Amino acid sequence: MTMETTIVLAAWGAITSVWLGLLIAQRKAKRDGLFLEVSAKRNSEQSQPDDAPTVCVVIAARNESQGMASCLKNVLSQDYPKLSVLVIDDRSEDNTYDIAKEFAQSDPRVSVQRVAHLPPNWMGKSHALWQGTREIRADWLLFTDVDCKLKPQAVARAIEEARTRNVQFLTLWPHQTAGGFWEHTTIPLCGGIIALWFGSQRVNDPNSSLAFANGQFLLIEREAYENIGGHRAVRSAIIEDIPLAEHAKRSGVSCWVASGRDLVSVRMYDNYNTIVNGWARIYVGALRSGTKIALSILWLMFGSLLPYVVAVYLAMTFYWANATGETVSKEFIFFAGMCANHLTLMMIASYRFWGMGGCRRIDLLWYPLSVCVVIRILAQSWWWLTIRRSIPWRNTRYSIDGRGRIVETPAPPVSRRSASSATR
């Protein structure tokens, strides 16, 4: 065996060892109870403890008339009695405010506020959340989005977990629901890239600087939220949730991250264009580094696509050897073994990850296609962050720096086509 072959096999072995490490981490996450489940004994009539804290569900919405009614019906169906709901209308141009106001008039638990303008160098969602929460006096704040669906026990179970673990900040990974082909094929792997960077249990280690939050379900004690400056502290961030978690952890707030696949679900995008542009924006705001984005692309190329490419090459080589009566080399056998090992570990880890997120495992049949699409998404996010230094979102193009932060007042609205494909 040549030196070059030895080096290649050693590098390949290092790649497969990463997949093995991911398998071990998956088993550990299960064992350590990082998947919130609802007790079979819990039901809608179960009373809460006398000292159960008050919770205000906070929803910032802009032009969400299509989903607002169903969202509020869903939130108001929670089996948590000490619940209130605040809807913050962020400069909507449709009847989002009117729909929310109708609910407020018929249910005293609901209140509505309206934000009329956006100051320079603020992201709209962060500004709306900061303005809207100034007068809330509930013990806990639960930030969620219009496109999220909560099981009736979600709030009660999250509060129970936060109090049991004695944490002030709890966030859940949701179940990603899907409808069309591209959603089923692509979104699980899109989430897998985020998990690759933020899925380590170090996010729950108070001595680690790694932090994560999902703005679709973010529960925080109001006092802790106010003490760290709330969303004002991350006003220029394209994606506010992870920077808020990082700021909270640095400030000494105790944080906890878990899977809420049985409690929270969300359908973020429903077609190829919105998936590509939406997730490209997420990667800019979550990774905030051209180097991290480039490393993610390299990982997909060598960690996921490599064994498929090599398998095709080996199959062609084997066919040619049989056709010509030649014998395969020792290097061929070594490479075939490494390829089989890589594919096996990758598919086991992916099969388990798809299941952990409640995704259809049958869609792993299209895994190479998924990898190619996610590489394309990451490439777009890298271009926006490092070359273009701007990003479109909700009818506005924002100029950003190399860390994904707004650096100046938004430019005039972008075209309708660009805006519709860059929402979250």
C-alpha positions as a Markdown table, in Angstrom:
| # | Residue | x | y | z |
|---|---|---|---|---|
| 1 | Met | 0.0 | 0.0 | 0.0 |
| 2 | Thr | 1.4 | 3.4 | -1.0 |
| 3 | Met | 1.9 | 6.3 | 1.4 |
| 4 | Glu | -0.7 | 8.3 | -0.5 |
| 5 | Thr | -3.3 | 5.5 | -0.1 |
| 6 | Thr | -2.5 | 5.3 | 3.6 |
| 7 | Ile | -3.0 | 9.0 | 4.1 |
| 8 | Val | -6.3 | 8.9 | 2.2 |
| 9 | Leu | -7.6 | 5.9 | 4.3 |
| 10 | Ala | -6.5 | 7.6 | 7.5 |
| 11 | Ala | -8.4 | 10.8 | 6.6 |
| 12 | Trp | -11.4 | 8.7 | 5.6 |
| 13 | Gly | -11.2 | 7.0 | 8.9 |
| 14 | Ala | -11.3 | 10.3 | 10.7 |
| 15 | Ile | -14.4 | 11.2 | 8.8 |
| 16 | Thr | -16.2 | 8.0 | 9.8 |
| 17 | Ser | -15.1 | 8.4 | 13.4 |
| 18 | Val | -17.2 | 11.7 | 13.4 |
| 19 | Trp | -20.3 | 9.7 | 12.4 |
| 20 | Leu | -19.5 | 7.2 | 15.2 |
| 21 | Gly | -19.2 | 10.0 | 17.6 |
| 22 | Leu | -22.6 | 11.3 | 16.5 |
| 23 | Leu | -24.1 | 7.9 | 17.1 |
| 24 | Ile | -22.7 | 7.9 | 20.6 |
| 25 | Ala | -24.0 | 11.4 | 21.3 |
| 26 | Gln | -27.5 | 10.4 | 20.1 |
| 27 | Arg | -27.6 | 7.5 | 22.6 |
| 28 | Lys | -26.4 | 9.8 | 25.4 |
| 29 | Ala | -29.1 | 12.4 | 24.6 |
| 30 | Lys | -31.8 | 9.7 | 25.0 |
| 31 | Arg | -30.3 | 8.4 | 28.2 |
| 32 | Asp | -30.0 | 11.8 | 29.8 |
| 33 | Gly | -33.6 | 12.6 | 29.3 |
| 34 | Leu | -33.3 | 15.4 | 26.7 |
| 35 | Phe | -36.6 | 14.5 | 25.0 |
| 36 | Leu | -39.5 | 16.0 | 26.8 |
| 37 | Glu | -42.5 | 13.7 | 26.9 |
| 38 | Val | -45.9 | 14.1 | 28.4 |
| 39 | Ser | -46.7 | 11.8 | 31.2 |
| 40 | Ala | -49.5 | 9.3 | 30.4 |
| 41 | Lys | -51.1 | 10.4 | 33.7 |
| 42 | Arg | -51.4 | 14.0 | 32.6 |
| 43 | Asn | -54.7 | 15.2 | 31.2 |
| 44 | Ser | -56.5 | 18.4 | 30.6 |
| 45 | Glu | -58.3 | 18.3 | 33.9 |
| 46 | Gln | -55.1 | 17.9 | 35.9 |
| 47 | Ser | -54.8 | 20.8 | 38.3 |
| 48 | Gln | -51.6 | 22.8 | 38.5 |
| 49 | Pro | -49.7 | 23.2 | 41.8 |
| 50 | Asp | -50.9 | 26.1 | 44.0 |
| 51 | Asp | -47.5 | 27.9 | 43.4 |
| 52 | Ala | -47.6 | 27.4 | 39.6 |
| 53 | Pro | -46.2 | 30.6 | 38.1 |
| 54 | Thr | -48.1 | 32.8 | 35.6 |
| 55 | Val | -47.0 | 32.6 | 32.0 |
| 56 | Cys | -47.5 | 35.1 | 29.2 |
| 57 | Val | -47.2 | 33.7 | 25.6 |
| 58 | Val | -45.8 | 36.4 | 23.5 |
| 59 | Ile | -46.3 | 36.4 | 19.7 |
| 60 | Ala | -44.8 | 39.0 | 17.4 |
| 61 | Ala | -46.6 | 39.0 | 14.0 |
| 62 | Arg | -46.3 | 40.8 | 10.8 |
| 63 | Asn | -48.7 | 40.2 | 7.9 |
| 64 | Glu | -49.8 | 36.9 | 9.5 |
| 65 | Ser | -53.5 | 37.1 | 8.8 |
| 66 | Gln | -53.7 | 33.7 | 7.3 |
| 67 | Gly | -52.4 | 31.9 | 10.4 |
| 68 | Met | -53.3 | 34.2 | 13.3 |
| 69 | Ala | -56.7 | 32.8 | 14.1 |
| 70 | Ser | -55.5 | 29.2 | 14.2 |
| 71 | Cys | -52.5 | 30.2 | 16.2 |
| 72 | Leu | -54.5 | 31.9 | 18.9 |
| 73 | Lys | -57.0 | 29.1 | 19.1 |
| 74 | Asn | -54.1 | 26.7 | 19.5 |
| 75 | Val | -52.4 | 28.7 | 22.3 |
| 76 | Leu | -55.7 | 29.3 | 24.1 |
| 77 | Ser | -56.3 | 25.6 | 24.2 |
| 78 | Gln | -53.4 | 25.1 | 26.7 |
| 79 | Asp | -54.3 | 23.2 | 29.8 |
| 80 | Tyr | -52.3 | 25.7 | 31.9 |
| 81 | Pro | -54.8 | 28.0 | 33.8 |
| 82 | Lys | -52.4 | 30.8 | 34.7 |
| 83 | Leu | -51.9 | 31.8 | 31.1 |
| 84 | Ser | -52.2 | 35.1 | 29.2 |
| 85 | Val | -51.4 | 35.9 | 25.6 |
| 86 | Leu | -49.9 | 39.0 | 24.1 |
| 87 | Val | -49.9 | 39.6 | 20.3 |
| 88 | Ile | -47.6 | 42.3 | 19.1 |
| 89 | Asp | -48.6 | 43.5 | 15.6 |
| 90 | Asp | -45.4 | 44.6 | 13.9 |
| 91 | Arg | -46.5 | 47.1 | 11.3 |
| 92 | Ser | -48.7 | 44.7 | 9.5 |
| 93 | Glu | -50.2 | 45.7 | 6.2 |
| 94 | Asp | -53.0 | 43.1 | 6.3 |
| 95 | Asn | -55.7 | 42.5 | 8.9 |
| 96 | Thr | -53.5 | 40.7 | 11.4 |
| 97 | Tyr | -54.2 | 43.3 | 14.1 |
| 98 | Asp | -58.0 | 43.1 | 13.5 |
| 99 | Ile | -58.0 | 39.3 | 13.9 |
| 100 | Ala | -56.0 | 39.5 | 17.1 |
| 101 | Lys | -58.3 | 42.3 | 18.4 |
| 102 | Glu | -61.4 | 40.1 | 17.9 |
| 103 | Phe | -59.8 | 37.4 | 20.1 |
| 104 | Ala | -58.9 | 40.1 | 22.7 |
| 105 | Gln | -62.5 | 41.3 | 22.8 |
| 106 | Ser | -63.9 | 37.8 | 23.4 |
| 107 | Asp | -61.2 | 36.4 | 25.7 |
| 108 | Pro | -59.8 | 38.4 | 28.6 |
| 109 | Arg | -56.6 | 36.4 | 28.5 |
| 110 | Val | -55.6 | 38.0 | 25.2 |
| 111 | Ser | -54.2 | 41.4 | 24.7 |
| 112 | Val | -52.9 | 43.2 | 21.6 |
| 113 | Gln | -50.3 | 45.9 | 21.0 |
| 114 | Arg | -49.3 | 47.6 | 17.8 |
| 115 | Val | -45.8 | 48.7 | 16.8 |
| 116 | Ala | -46.0 | 51.6 | 14.3 |
| 117 | His | -42.4 | 52.2 | 13.3 |
| 118 | Leu | -39.0 | 50.5 | 13.2 |
| 119 | Pro | -36.0 | 52.4 | 14.5 |
| 120 | Pro | -32.7 | 52.3 | 12.6 |
| 121 | Asn | -30.4 | 49.3 | 13.2 |
| 122 | Trp | -33.1 | 47.1 | 14.7 |
| 123 | Met | -34.6 | 43.9 | 13.3 |
| 124 | Gly | -38.3 | 44.1 | 13.3 |
| 125 | Lys | -39.0 | 41.1 | 15.4 |
| 126 | Ser | -36.6 | 42.0 | 18.2 |
| 127 | His | -37.9 | 45.5 | 18.3 |
| 128 | Ala | -41.5 | 44.3 | 18.5 |
| 129 | Leu | -40.7 | 41.8 | 21.3 |
| 130 | Trp | -38.8 | 44.4 | 23.3 |
| 131 | Gln | -41.5 | 47.0 | 23.0 |
| 132 | Gly | -44.3 | 44.7 | 23.7 |
| 133 | Thr | -42.9 | 43.0 | 26.8 |
| 134 | Arg | -42.1 | 46.3 | 28.7 |
| 135 | Glu | -45.4 | 46.2 | 30.7 |
| 136 | Ile | -45.8 | 42.4 | 31.2 |
| 137 | Arg | -45.9 | 41.3 | 34.8 |
| 138 | Ala | -46.2 | 37.5 | 34.4 |
| 139 | Asp | -43.6 | 35.3 | 36.1 |
| 140 | Trp | -42.5 | 33.7 | 32.8 |
| 141 | Leu | -42.5 | 34.7 | 29.1 |
| 142 | Leu | -42.9 | 32.2 | 26.4 |
| 143 | Phe | -41.9 | 33.5 | 23.0 |
| 144 | Thr | -43.4 | 31.6 | 20.0 |
| 145 | Asp | -44.3 | 32.2 | 16.4 |
| 146 | Val | -47.6 | 32.1 | 14.5 |
| 147 | Asp | -46.5 | 29.1 | 12.5 |
| 148 | Cys | -46.0 | 27.0 | 15.6 |
| 149 | Lys | -48.5 | 24.5 | 17.0 |
| 150 | Leu | -48.4 | 23.6 | 20.7 |
| 151 | Lys | -49.8 | 20.4 | 22.1 |
| 152 | Pro | -52.3 | 21.2 | 25.0 |
| 153 | Gln | -49.7 | 20.2 | 27.6 |
| 154 | Ala | -46.8 | 22.1 | 26.1 |
| 155 | Val | -46.7 | 25.1 | 28.4 |
| 156 | Ala | -47.4 | 23.0 | 31.6 |
| 157 | Arg | -44.7 | 20.5 | 30.7 |
| 158 | Ala | -42.1 | 23.2 | 29.8 |
| 159 | Ile | -42.7 | 25.0 | 33.1 |
| 160 | Glu | -42.5 | 21.7 | 35.0 |
| 161 | Glu | -39.2 | 20.9 | 33.3 |
| 162 | Ala | -37.7 | 24.4 | 34.0 |
| 163 | Arg | -38.7 | 24.3 | 37.6 |
| 164 | Thr | -37.5 | 20.7 | 38.1 |
| 165 | Arg | -34.1 | 21.6 | 36.6 |
| 166 | Asn | -34.0 | 24.9 | 38.3 |
| 167 | Val | -33.3 | 26.9 | 35.2 |
| 168 | Gln | -34.4 | 30.3 | 34.1 |
| 169 | Phe | -34.2 | 29.8 | 30.3 |
| 170 | Leu | -35.6 | 26.8 | 28.5 |
| 171 | Thr | -35.9 | 26.2 | 24.8 |
| 172 | Leu | -37.1 | 23.3 | 22.7 |
| 173 | Trp | -36.2 | 21.8 | 19.4 |
| 174 | Pro | -39.6 | 21.4 | 17.6 |
| 175 | His | -40.9 | 18.7 | 15.3 |
| 176 | Gln | -40.5 | 20.0 | 11.7 |
| 177 | Thr | -43.7 | 19.1 | 9.9 |
| 178 | Ala | -43.7 | 18.9 | 6.1 |
| 179 | Gly | -46.1 | 18.6 | 3.2 |
| 180 | Gly | -44.3 | 18.6 | -0.2 |
| 181 | Phe | -41.4 | 16.6 | -1.6 |
| 182 | Trp | -38.8 | 19.3 | -1.1 |
| 183 | Glu | -39.8 | 19.8 | 2.6 |
| 184 | His | -39.6 | 16.1 | 3.3 |
| 185 | Thr | -36.3 | 15.7 | 1.5 |
| 186 | Thr | -34.4 | 18.8 | 2.6 |
| 187 | Ile | -35.6 | 20.3 | 5.9 |
| 188 | Pro | -34.4 | 17.4 | 8.2 |
| 189 | Leu | -30.8 | 17.8 | 6.8 |
| 190 | Cys | -31.1 | 21.6 | 7.1 |
| 191 | Gly | -31.8 | 21.2 | 10.7 |
| 192 | Gly | -29.0 | 18.6 | 11.0 |
| 193 | Ile | -26.5 | 21.3 | 10.1 |
| 194 | Ile | -27.7 | 23.4 | 13.0 |
| 195 | Ala | -27.6 | 20.4 | 15.3 |
| 196 | Leu | -24.0 | 19.7 | 14.1 |
| 197 | Trp | -22.9 | 23.1 | 15.5 |
| 198 | Phe | -25.3 | 23.4 | 18.4 |
| 199 | Gly | -26.5 | 19.9 | 19.2 |
| 200 | Ser | -23.7 | 19.1 | 21.7 |
| 201 | Gln | -24.8 | 18.7 | 25.3 |
| 202 | Arg | -22.3 | 21.5 | 26.1 |
| 203 | Val | -25.2 | 23.9 | 25.5 |
| 204 | Asn | -26.5 | 22.7 | 28.9 |
| 205 | Asp | -23.2 | 23.0 | 30.6 |
| 206 | Pro | -23.0 | 26.3 | 32.6 |
| 207 | Asn | -19.2 | 26.2 | 32.3 |
| 208 | Ser | -19.3 | 26.1 | 28.5 |
| 209 | Ser | -19.7 | 29.2 | 26.3 |
| 210 | Leu | -21.8 | 27.2 | 23.7 |
| 211 | Ala | -25.4 | 28.3 | 23.8 |
| 212 | Phe | -28.5 | 27.7 | 21.7 |
| 213 | Ala | -32.1 | 28.8 | 21.6 |
| 214 | Asn | -35.0 | 28.3 | 19.2 |
| 215 | Gly | -37.2 | 31.3 | 18.9 |
| 216 | Gln | -40.2 | 29.2 | 18.1 |
| 217 | Phe | -40.3 | 28.0 | 21.7 |
| 218 | Leu | -38.3 | 30.1 | 24.1 |
| 219 | Leu | -39.3 | 30.2 | 27.8 |
| 220 | Ile | -37.6 | 32.6 | 30.1 |
| 221 | Glu | -38.2 | 34.1 | 33.5 |
| 222 | Arg | -39.4 | 37.6 | 33.1 |
| 223 | Glu | -37.0 | 39.0 | 35.7 |
| 224 | Ala | -34.0 | 37.3 | 34.0 |
| 225 | Tyr | -35.2 | 38.6 | 30.7 |
| 226 | Glu | -35.4 | 42.2 | 32.0 |
| 227 | Asn | -32.0 | 41.9 | 33.8 |
| 228 | Ile | -30.2 | 40.9 | 30.6 |
| 229 | Gly | -31.8 | 43.7 | 28.6 |
| 230 | Gly | -34.2 | 41.5 | 26.7 |
| 231 | His | -34.2 | 41.6 | 22.9 |
| 232 | Arg | -32.7 | 45.1 | 23.0 |
| 233 | Ala | -29.4 | 43.3 | 23.7 |
| 234 | Val | -29.6 | 41.5 | 20.3 |
| 235 | Arg | -31.4 | 44.2 | 18.3 |
| 236 | Ser | -29.1 | 44.1 | 15.3 |
| 237 | Ala | -29.0 | 40.3 | 15.0 |
| 238 | Ile | -30.6 | 38.8 | 11.8 |
| 239 | Ile | -31.7 | 35.8 | 13.9 |
| 240 | Glu | -32.4 | 36.8 | 17.5 |
| 241 | Asp | -32.7 | 33.5 | 19.3 |
| 242 | Ile | -29.2 | 32.1 | 19.4 |
| 243 | Pro | -27.6 | 35.5 | 20.2 |
| 244 | Leu | -30.1 | 36.0 | 23.0 |
| 245 | Ala | -29.2 | 32.6 | 24.4 |
| 246 | Glu | -25.5 | 33.4 | 24.2 |
| 247 | His | -26.0 | 36.8 | 25.9 |
| 248 | Ala | -28.1 | 35.2 | 28.6 |
| 249 | Lys | -25.6 | 32.5 | 29.4 |
| 250 | Arg | -22.7 | 35.0 | 29.5 |
| 251 | Ser | -24.9 | 37.0 | 31.9 |
| 252 | Gly | -25.2 | 34.1 | 34.3 |
| 253 | Val | -28.7 | 32.9 | 33.4 |
| 254 | Ser | -29.1 | 29.2 | 33.8 |
| 255 | Cys | -30.1 | 27.7 | 30.4 |
| 256 | Trp | -31.5 | 24.3 | 29.3 |
| 257 | Val | -32.1 | 22.9 | 25.8 |
| 258 | Ala | -34.1 | 19.8 | 25.0 |
| 259 | Ser | -36.2 | 18.2 | 22.3 |
| 260 | Gly | -39.9 | 19.1 | 22.2 |
| 261 | Arg | -40.8 | 17.0 | 19.3 |
| 262 | Asp | -43.9 | 15.7 | 21.2 |
| 263 | Leu | -44.9 | 19.2 | 22.3 |
| 264 | Val | -44.2 | 21.7 | 19.5 |
| 265 | Ser | -44.4 | 21.4 | 15.8 |
| 266 | Val | -43.8 | 23.9 | 13.0 |
| 267 | Arg | -44.0 | 24.1 | 9.3 |
| 268 | Met | -41.7 | 27.0 | 8.2 |
| 269 | Tyr | -41.6 | 26.7 | 4.4 |
| 270 | Asp | -43.8 | 25.1 | 1.8 |
| 271 | Asn | -41.9 | 25.2 | -1.5 |
| 272 | Tyr | -38.3 | 25.0 | -2.9 |
| 273 | Asn | -37.7 | 28.7 | -3.2 |
| 274 | Thr | -38.8 | 29.6 | 0.4 |
| 275 | Ile | -36.8 | 26.6 | 1.7 |
| 276 | Val | -33.6 | 27.8 | 0.0 |
| 277 | Asn | -33.9 | 31.5 | 0.8 |
| 278 | Gly | -35.3 | 31.0 | 4.3 |
| 279 | Trp | -32.7 | 28.5 | 5.4 |
| 280 | Ala | -29.9 | 30.6 | 3.9 |
| 281 | Arg | -31.0 | 33.5 | 6.1 |
| 282 | Ile | -31.1 | 31.2 | 9.1 |
| 283 | Tyr | -27.5 | 30.0 | 8.5 |
| 284 | Val | -26.3 | 33.6 | 8.2 |
| 285 | Gly | -27.9 | 34.5 | 11.5 |
| 286 | Ala | -27.1 | 31.3 | 13.3 |
| 287 | Leu | -23.6 | 30.5 | 12.2 |
| 288 | Arg | -22.5 | 34.1 | 11.6 |
| 289 | Ser | -19.2 | 33.0 | 10.2 |
| 290 | Gly | -18.1 | 32.4 | 6.6 |
| 291 | Thr | -15.6 | 29.9 | 7.9 |
| 292 | Lys | -18.3 | 27.9 | 9.7 |
| 293 | Ile | -20.5 | 27.9 | 6.6 |
| 294 | Ala | -17.6 | 26.8 | 4.4 |
| 295 | Leu | -16.7 | 24.0 | 6.9 |
| 296 | Ser | -20.4 | 22.9 | 6.8 |
| 297 | Ile | -20.1 | 22.6 | 3.0 |
| 298 | Leu | -16.9 | 20.6 | 3.2 |
| 299 | Trp | -18.5 | 18.3 | 5.8 |
| 300 | Leu | -21.4 | 17.6 | 3.5 |
| 301 | Met | -19.1 | 17.0 | 0.5 |
| 302 | Phe | -16.7 | 14.7 | 2.3 |
| 303 | Gly | -18.8 | 13.5 | 5.2 |
| 304 | Ser | -22.0 | 12.7 | 3.2 |
| 305 | Leu | -21.4 | 12.7 | -0.6 |
| 306 | Leu | -18.0 | 11.0 | -0.6 |
| 307 | Pro | -19.1 | 7.4 | 0.0 |
| 308 | Tyr | -21.8 | 7.6 | -2.8 |
| 309 | Val | -19.2 | 9.0 | -5.3 |
| 310 | Val | -16.7 | 6.3 | -4.3 |
| 311 | Ala | -19.3 | 3.6 | -4.4 |
| 312 | Val | -20.1 | 4.5 | -8.0 |
| 313 | Tyr | -16.4 | 4.5 | -8.9 |
| 314 | Leu | -15.8 | 1.1 | -7.2 |
| 315 | Ala | -18.8 | -0.4 | -8.9 |
| 316 | Met | -17.5 | 0.7 | -12.3 |
| 317 | Thr | -14.0 | -0.5 | -11.5 |
| 318 | Phe | -15.3 | -3.9 | -10.4 |
| 319 | Tyr | -17.5 | -4.2 | -13.5 |
| 320 | Trp | -14.5 | -3.4 | -15.7 |
| 321 | Ala | -12.2 | -5.9 | -13.9 |
| 322 | Asn | -14.8 | -8.6 | -14.4 |
| 323 | Ala | -15.2 | -7.7 | -18.1 |
| 324 | Thr | -11.4 | -7.8 | -18.7 |
| 325 | Gly | -10.6 | -10.7 | -16.5 |
| 326 | Glu | -8.3 | -8.6 | -14.2 |
| 327 | Thr | -8.1 | -9.0 | -10.5 |
| 328 | Val | -8.9 | -6.2 | -8.1 |
| 329 | Ser | -6.1 | -4.7 | -6.1 |
| 330 | Lys | -5.7 | -4.7 | -2.3 |
| 331 | Glu | -6.4 | -0.9 | -2.4 |
| 332 | Phe | -9.7 | -1.7 | -4.0 |
| 333 | Ile | -10.6 | -4.0 | -1.1 |
| 334 | Phe | -9.6 | -1.4 | 1.5 |
| 335 | Phe | -11.5 | 1.3 | -0.2 |
| 336 | Ala | -14.6 | -0.9 | -0.6 |
| 337 | Gly | -14.5 | -1.7 | 3.1 |
| 338 | Met | -14.1 | 1.9 | 4.1 |
| 339 | Cys | -16.9 | 2.9 | 1.8 |
| 340 | Ala | -19.2 | 0.3 | 3.2 |
| 341 | Asn | -18.3 | 1.3 | 6.8 |
| 342 | His | -18.9 | 5.0 | 6.0 |
| 343 | Leu | -22.3 | 4.4 | 4.4 |
| 344 | Thr | -23.4 | 2.1 | 7.3 |
| 345 | Leu | -22.5 | 4.5 | 10.0 |
| 346 | Met | -23.9 | 7.5 | 8.1 |
| 347 | Met | -27.2 | 5.8 | 7.5 |
| 348 | Ile | -27.6 | 4.5 | 11.0 |
| 349 | Ala | -26.9 | 8.0 | 12.4 |
| 350 | Ser | -29.2 | 9.7 | 9.9 |
| 351 | Tyr | -32.0 | 7.1 | 10.4 |
| 352 | Arg | -31.9 | 7.8 | 14.1 |
| 353 | Phe | -31.7 | 11.6 | 13.7 |
| 354 | Trp | -34.7 | 11.6 | 11.3 |
| 355 | Gly | -36.6 | 9.6 | 13.9 |
| 356 | Met | -35.6 | 11.8 | 16.7 |
| 357 | Gly | -37.1 | 14.8 | 14.8 |
| 358 | Gly | -40.2 | 12.9 | 13.9 |
| 359 | Cys | -39.3 | 13.0 | 10.2 |
| 360 | Arg | -40.2 | 10.4 | 7.5 |
| 361 | Arg | -37.3 | 8.0 | 7.3 |
| 362 | Ile | -38.3 | 6.8 | 3.9 |
| 363 | Asp | -37.0 | 10.1 | 2.5 |
| 364 | Leu | -33.4 | 9.0 | 3.3 |
| 365 | Leu | -33.7 | 7.3 | -0.1 |
| 366 | Trp | -33.1 | 10.7 | -1.5 |
| 367 | Tyr | -30.3 | 11.6 | 0.8 |
| 368 | Pro | -27.7 | 12.4 | -1.9 |
| 369 | Leu | -30.2 | 14.9 | -3.4 |
| 370 | Ser | -30.8 | 16.4 | 0.1 |
| 371 | Val | -27.1 | 16.9 | 0.5 |
| 372 | Cys | -26.7 | 18.7 | -2.8 |
| 373 | Val | -29.7 | 21.1 | -2.1 |
| 374 | Val | -28.3 | 21.9 | 1.4 |
| 375 | Ile | -24.9 | 22.6 | -0.1 |
| 376 | Arg | -26.6 | 25.0 | -2.5 |
| 377 | Ile | -28.4 | 26.7 | 0.5 |
| 378 | Leu | -25.1 | 27.0 | 2.5 |
| 379 | Ala | -23.4 | 28.4 | -0.6 |
| 380 | Gln | -26.0 | 31.1 | -0.9 |
| 381 | Ser | -25.7 | 32.0 | 2.8 |
| 382 | Trp | -21.9 | 32.2 | 2.4 |
| 383 | Trp | -22.4 | 34.6 | -0.5 |
| 384 | Trp | -24.7 | 36.8 | 1.4 |
| 385 | Leu | -22.5 | 37.0 | 4.4 |
| 386 | Thr | -19.0 | 37.3 | 2.9 |
| 387 | Ile | -19.4 | 38.8 | -0.5 |
| 388 | Arg | -22.8 | 40.5 | -0.9 |
| 389 | Arg | -22.9 | 41.7 | 2.8 |
| 390 | Ser | -26.7 | 42.1 | 2.6 |
| 391 | Ile | -29.7 | 39.9 | 3.0 |
| 392 | Pro | -33.4 | 40.2 | 2.0 |
| 393 | Trp | -36.2 | 39.6 | 4.5 |
| 394 | Arg | -39.8 | 40.7 | 4.6 |
| 395 | Asn | -39.7 | 43.3 | 1.8 |
| 396 | Thr | -36.5 | 44.8 | 3.1 |
| 397 | Arg | -32.8 | 44.3 | 2.2 |
| 398 | Tyr | -30.5 | 44.6 | 5.2 |
| 399 | Ser | -26.8 | 45.5 | 5.0 |
| 400 | Ile | -24.9 | 43.3 | 7.3 |
| 401 | Asp | -21.3 | 42.8 | 8.6 |
| 402 | Gly | -19.3 | 39.6 | 8.5 |
| 403 | Arg | -21.0 | 38.5 | 11.7 |
| 404 | Gly | -24.5 | 38.8 | 10.3 |
| 405 | Arg | -25.4 | 42.0 | 12.2 |
| 406 | Ile | -27.2 | 45.0 | 10.7 |
| 407 | Val | -24.8 | 47.8 | 10.1 |
| 408 | Glu | -27.1 | 50.5 | 8.7 |
| 409 | Thr | -30.7 | 51.5 | 8.1 |
| 410 | Pro | -32.5 | 49.1 | 5.8 |
| 411 | Ala | -32.5 | 49.9 | 2.1 |
| 412 | Pro | -35.8 | 50.4 | 0.2 |
| 413 | Pro | -38.0 | 47.4 | -0.2 |
| 414 | Val | -36.8 | 44.5 | -2.4 |
| 415 | Ser | -38.9 | 43.0 | -5.1 |
| 416 | Arg | -42.0 | 41.1 | -4.1 |
| 417 | Arg | -40.5 | 37.9 | -5.5 |
| 418 | Ser | -37.4 | 38.2 | -3.4 |
| 419 | Ala | -39.3 | 39.1 | -0.3 |
| 420 | Ser | -41.7 | 36.2 | -0.6 |
| 421 | Ser | -38.9 | 33.7 | -0.8 |
| 422 | Ala | -36.9 | 35.0 | 2.1 |
| 423 | Thr | -39.3 | 34.7 | 5.0 |
| 424 | Arg | -39.1 | 32.6 | 8.1 |
